[in-house]
């Protein structure tokens, strides 16, 4: 098993579409499409996000994660992550590997998630806004919560408005999402 940074545009879009579909599921309405479109159009375009995959010895993806830079460019927040074969251990292994190599940060509001990320090597925890917990990996430079800057984000409401007012853009994003799901690579 190894971690790879998915850089090729078509593969990255396919992996992002699959990640959004896995995380949000089929009952999520437009959310997977909004996150897909915003990440692709804004975060990838600004080189503010990275898509990483844990692959087996044959190169088959086992888990995916989307990391997004913070405003200072010092840390990377796990925005989305999933296992692809209903094996939580693949996701745990991916996050653990990333915590050893990247200035990793997570923002959670569920005690179960905190226990999961602790098992992945995020050892420093702070209280955040709105009962949120913020976990940092060993490589993250912050020593306390006051040193953290906001993670870069997309304006989901603006994307939804653009879908309503620009049918062509909506159809293009929807088509790219569907094509990405269909083209998800067996190997990377």
N, C-alpha and C positions, 0 to 999 in steps of 0.2 A: 504494500500500500504506500502511496505517496500523494502529496498535495501538489496540485498544479494550478497555476494562474491561467484562467481561460481568457485569451486575448483576441483570438480570431473572431471578427464581428459576428458572423453567422452562428458559430458555435456558442459564443457568449449570449447572443439573443435567444438561442434555443435553450440554453441552460437557465437563463433568467426566466423565460416563459414557464419552464418546468418547475423552477423554484417557487414562483408566484402561485402556480396552480397547486403545488403540494402544500404550501403554507396556508393558503386561504381557502382551498377546497372549492367545490362546485356551488356551494350555497352562499358565496360571498358577493354576489352581484357583480358590480363593475370594479371592485377593489383590486383583483389581480391585474386587470387590464390597466388601471390607473397607475399602479406601482410599476408595472412593466414599462408603460409609456414614459412616465416621469424619470425613471432610472435611466432608460435608454437615451431619452432626449436631453436630459439635464446632467445627471451625475456622471454617466459615461462620457458624455460630450466634454465635460469639464475635467475629466480624469480624476473625479472625486470618489469614485467607487471601483471596487475590484470584485470580480466573481471568481471564487476558488472552488475547486472540486477535489475530493478524495477519490482516487482511482485505485482499482486493484492491480495486480501484476500484469493483467492483460489490457489495462487502460480503461476498463469499464467504470463509469462513474458510480460511486457508492453513496456520496453525500455532497451537498452543495451549500455554499455560504456566500452571502453578499456583505462585504465590508464597506463602510462609508467613512470618509475622513471627517475629522472634527474641524471647526473653523480655524484653529491654529495650525492645522496640518501635522499635529504631533501624535494623534491617536486615531484608531480605526474602530468603529462601532460595528458589532455584528447586528445588521438590520434584519436579515432573514437567514434561516438555516434549516436544513431538513436532511433526513436520511431518505434514500430512494428505494430501499428494499424492506421497509418496515423493520429496520434494524437500528435501534437507537445507538448502538455501539459505533456505527459508522459515523454518525453525526458527532458523538462524543470524541471520537478519535480525531476528526477534522478540527473541531474547536480546540482540542488539546494541542495539536500540532501548531495551529495558528497562534495560540497563546504563548508558545515557546519562541516564535519567530517574529511576531508583530506586536505593536503597542496596542493590545486588544482591550476593548471596553464592551460591556453589555449593560443594557438598561432594562430592568424587569420589574414586574409588580406581582409576581406569583412566587410564594415560598418554594414550590416544587422546582421552578426554573432556577432559583438561587442554588438549590442543592445540586441540580444538574451542572450548572456552570462551575460550581466549586469543585465538582468531580473532574472538570475539564482543566483545572489549574488556575482559575481566576480566584486569587487568594485575598485580595484587598476589597473590602466592601464598604460603601458609604450610603447614607440615607440621601435620597434625591427628592425632588419636588413631587407632590401628589402621591405620597407613600411609595414612591418608586425606590428601588435599590439599584445601585450602580456598582458593578464589579469590574476590577481591573486585573489584567495579567501582569506578570513580572516585568515585561518590557515597557509597560506604559510609564511615561515619565512623571506623571502627577503623584504627589505624595499625600494630597488630601483633596476633598471635593471642591474646595475653592479654586483650585488650579485647573479644573476642567472647563473646557469651552464646549459650546453646543455642537452637536453633530450636524453636518450639512443635511439639508432635507429638500424634499420637493413639496410644492404647494398642491396638495391633492385636490382641493376645491377649485383651484384655477384650471387644473387639467380636466376635471369634470365639466366646468363651464365651457372649456374649449371644445369638448366632445359635443356639447349641446348646440354650440354655435357654428361648428365647422364639421359638417357631416363627412366631408372628404377625409379630413385628418382622423376622425373617429374610425372610419372604415379602413384606412391605411394601418392604423395601430392595431385594430382588431385582426386584420389579415396577417400582419407580422407576428402577432401573438399566436394565432392558430398555426401558421406555418412553422413558427419556432417549436411549438409542441410536437408537430408532426415530424420535424427534422431533428429531434433530440438525438444526439450522437450515441451510438452504442459504445464507442471508445473515444477517448480524448488523447 
